[in-house]
């Protein structure tokens, strides 16, 4: 049983969905990033989705791009990100930890080495935002060899062929896009997504988590009511960091409170 399987089993027993916050590792610096991630856990996050700073994040809107820039300005490297994960994993042995990043970061290290290093640090899943489904096979094979779940994206306009492939290849969870475009809390997810979720279920995909545009407890509730197994919130979380860069204590308090409110909305 993977940590994701354990999480979904426990949540189903409590009649809850999952709430998964996203933050950029190393934003704004390594020490603060550690405090931020722990604050998300303390607030009640069911799992984590973590980014590696990258200079050309084509799937991200301005909020997450700015987080990348802050981290890169502080010379945060992939090794620093893996160090943060290893520290978090040591203190939190059960929470699923997922990465959302770009292919150049994986290829620069070498695909096998990246996946092995991620597994050693305590990573449970990897989603590579700029790898289309048709090119996912090499990453899926390496993920399986490294005991990592390769997360696949189900877009709102997915074809039947794509849904079938996702069903065959997915594990951990399925990232269900609430809308087309780039990340951002400014544009709400186009929920309900029940029609796509119903189609996904026909192909026995890994549990779908709705992402992109999730910023309020009401949107989390809508995601759960639509049949999603939970919701992911990135830009809204990162916005809290950006608003309190000069006061880390307040930042962490607000992050904890935000996660607690979003988590409370997952009760079915």
C-alpha positions in Angstrom: 0.0 0.0 0.0 1.3 3.4 -0.9 0.9 6.5 1.2 -1.8 7.7 -1.2 -3.7 4.5 -0.9 -3.5 4.8 2.9 -4.6 8.4 2.8 -7.7 7.8 0.6 -8.7 4.7 2.6 -8.5 6.7 5.8 -10.4 9.7 4.3 -13.1 7.4 2.9 -13.6 5.9 6.4 -14.2 9.5 7.7 -16.3 10.4 4.7 -13.9 13.2 3.7 -12.1 14.3 0.6 -8.5 15.3 0.5 -7.1 18.8 0.6 -3.7 19.3 -0.9 -1.9 22.6 -0.9 0.9 23.5 -3.3 4.0 25.7 -2.5 7.3 26.3 -4.3 10.2 24.8 -2.4 12.9 27.3 -1.4 10.4 30.2 -1.5 11.5 32.7 -0.3 14.6 30.9 1.1 15.5 27.4 2.4 14.9 28.0 6.1 11.6 29.7 5.6 10.5 27.1 3.2 10.9 24.4 5.8 8.7 26.4 8.2 6.1 27.0 5.4 5.8 23.3 4.5 5.5 22.3 8.2 2.8 25.0 8.7 0.7 23.4 5.9 1.0 20.0 7.6 0.1 21.5 11.0 -3.0 23.1 9.4 -4.3 19.7 8.4 -3.1 19.1 4.8 -3.8 15.6 3.8 -0.9 15.5 1.2 1.6 18.0 -0.2 2.3 19.1 -3.7 5.6 20.9 -4.0 7.3 22.7 -6.8 11.0 23.0 -7.8 11.9 26.6 -8.9 12.4 26.9 -12.6 13.2 29.8 -14.9 10.5 29.1 -17.5 7.4 27.6 -15.8 5.0 27.7 -18.8 2.0 26.2 -17.0 2.1 28.7 -14.1 0.5 32.1 -13.7 2.2 35.2 -12.3 1.8 34.2 -8.6 3.7 30.9 -8.9 6.2 32.4 -11.4 7.0 35.0 -8.7 7.6 32.3 -6.2 10.1 30.6 -8.5 11.9 33.9 -9.0 12.2 34.5 -5.3 13.6 31.1 -4.8 16.0 31.3 -7.7 17.2 34.7 -6.5 18.2 33.0 -3.3 20.2 30.4 -5.3 17.8 27.5 -4.5 18.9 24.4 -6.4 17.2 21.0 -6.9 19.6 19.6 -4.2 18.2 22.2 -1.8 14.7 21.2 -2.6 15.5 17.5 -2.0 17.1 18.5 1.3 13.9 20.3 2.4 11.8 17.2 1.4 14.1 14.9 3.4 13.8 17.0 6.5 10.0 17.2 6.2 9.8 13.4 5.6 11.9 12.7 8.7 9.5 14.6 10.8 6.3 13.5 9.0 6.6 9.9 8.0 3.1 9.3 6.7 2.0 12.3 4.7 2.1 11.8 0.9 4.6 14.2 -0.8 4.2 14.9 -4.5 6.3 17.0 -6.9 5.0 19.2 -9.7 7.9 20.3 -11.9 9.2 20.6 -15.4 11.0 18.1 -17.6 14.3 20.0 -18.0 14.9 19.7 -14.2 14.5 15.9 -14.5 16.5 15.6 -17.7 19.4 17.7 -16.4 20.0 15.2 -13.6 19.2 12.2 -15.7 15.8 10.6 -15.5 16.8 7.5 -13.5 19.0 9.5 -11.1 16.3 12.1 -10.5 13.7 9.5 -9.6 16.0 7.6 -7.4 17.1 10.8 -5.6 13.5 11.8 -5.2 12.6 8.4 -3.7 15.5 8.6 -1.3 14.4 12.0 -0.1 10.9 10.7 0.6 8.9 11.7 -2.5 5.7 9.6 -3.3 4.7 11.1 -6.7 6.0 13.1 -9.6 3.9 15.2 -12.0 5.9 16.7 -15.0 3.8 19.6 -16.2 5.2 19.9 -19.7 5.2 16.2 -20.7 2.1 15.3 -22.7 0.5 11.9 -22.2 1.8 10.6 -25.5 5.4 11.0 -24.2 4.8 9.8 -20.6 5.9 6.2 -21.0 9.6 6.6 -20.2 8.7 8.5 -17.1 6.0 6.0 -16.0 8.5 3.2 -16.4 11.1 4.9 -14.3 8.6 5.9 -11.7 7.5 2.3 -11.3 11.2 1.2 -11.1 11.8 3.8 -8.4 8.6 3.0 -6.4 7.1 6.4 -7.2 3.6 7.2 -8.6 3.7 9.1 -11.9 0.8 11.6 -11.8 -1.0 12.2 -15.0 -3.1 15.2 -16.0 -6.7 14.9 -17.2 -7.6 18.1 -19.0 -11.3 19.2 -19.3 -11.2 18.4 -23.1 -9.7 14.9 -22.7 -10.6 12.4 -25.5 -11.9 8.9 -24.8 -8.5 7.6 -26.0 -6.7 9.8 -23.5 -8.9 8.8 -20.6 -8.3 5.2 -21.4 -4.5 5.7 -21.4 -4.7 7.6 -18.1 -6.7 4.7 -16.6 -4.0 2.2 -17.7 -1.0 4.3 -16.6 -2.2 6.3 -13.6 -1.3 5.6 -10.0 -1.4 7.6 -6.8 -4.0 10.2 -7.9 -5.1 11.9 -11.2 -4.6 15.6 -11.5 -7.9 16.8 -12.9 -7.8 20.3 -14.4 -10.7 22.5 -13.3 -10.2 24.7 -16.4 -7.8 25.3 -19.3 -4.9 27.8 -19.1 -2.3 28.5 -16.5 -2.4 28.3 -12.7 -4.0 31.1 -10.8 -6.4 31.9 -8.0 -7.9 34.8 -10.0 -9.8 32.5 -12.3 -12.2 30.1 -10.6 -12.3 26.4 -11.5 -15.1 25.6 -13.8 -16.8 23.3 -11.4 -18.9 21.1 -11.3 -16.6 18.7 -13.2 -19.0 15.8 -12.7 -19.2 14.8 -16.3 -15.5 14.4 -16.8 -15.2 12.6 -13.4 -17.9 10.2 -14.4 -15.9 9.4 -17.6 -12.7 9.0 -15.6 -14.3 6.5 -13.3 -15.3 4.4 -16.3 -11.6 3.9 -17.0 -10.7 3.1 -13.3 -8.2 6.0 -13.1 -6.4 6.8 -9.8 -8.6 9.0 -7.6 -9.0 12.5 -9.2 -8.0 15.6 -7.4 -9.3 18.9 -8.9 -6.8 21.6 -9.3 -6.3 25.0 -11.0 -8.4 27.9 -9.7 -9.2 26.4 -6.3 -9.0 29.2 -3.7 -12.0 29.0 -1.4 -13.7 26.5 0.9 -16.8 26.7 -1.4 -14.8 25.6 -4.4 -13.4 22.7 -2.4 -17.0 21.7 -1.4 -18.0 21.9 -5.1 -15.1 19.7 -6.1 -16.1 17.0 -3.6 -19.8 17.3 -4.6 -18.8 16.8 -8.3 -17.2 13.5 -7.4 -13.6 14.5 -7.0 -11.6 12.7 -4.3 -10.3 16.1 -3.2 -8.9 19.5 -4.3 -5.5 21.1 -4.8 -4.8 24.8 -4.2 -1.6 26.4 -5.3 -1.8 30.1 -6.1 -4.1 30.9 -3.2 -1.5 29.3 -0.9 1.4 31.0 -2.5 -0.4 34.4 -2.3 -0.3 34.1 1.5 3.5 33.7 1.4 3.9 36.7 -0.9 1.8 38.9 1.3 3.8 38.2 4.4 7.5 38.0 3.3 8.5 40.5 6.0 6.7 38.5 8.8 7.3 34.8 8.7 5.4 34.1 12.0 2.3 35.8 10.6 2.8 34.0 7.3 2.9 30.6 8.9 -0.1 31.3 11.1 -2.1 32.5 8.2 -1.1 29.4 6.1 -2.1 27.1 8.9 -5.5 28.8 9.2 -6.1 28.8 5.5 -5.4 25.1 5.2 -7.6 24.3 8.2 -10.5 26.2 6.6 -10.0 24.4 3.2 -9.7 21.1 4.9 -12.9 21.6 6.9 -14.7 22.0 3.5 -13.8 18.4 2.5 -16.4 16.8 4.8 -18.9 15.0 2.6 
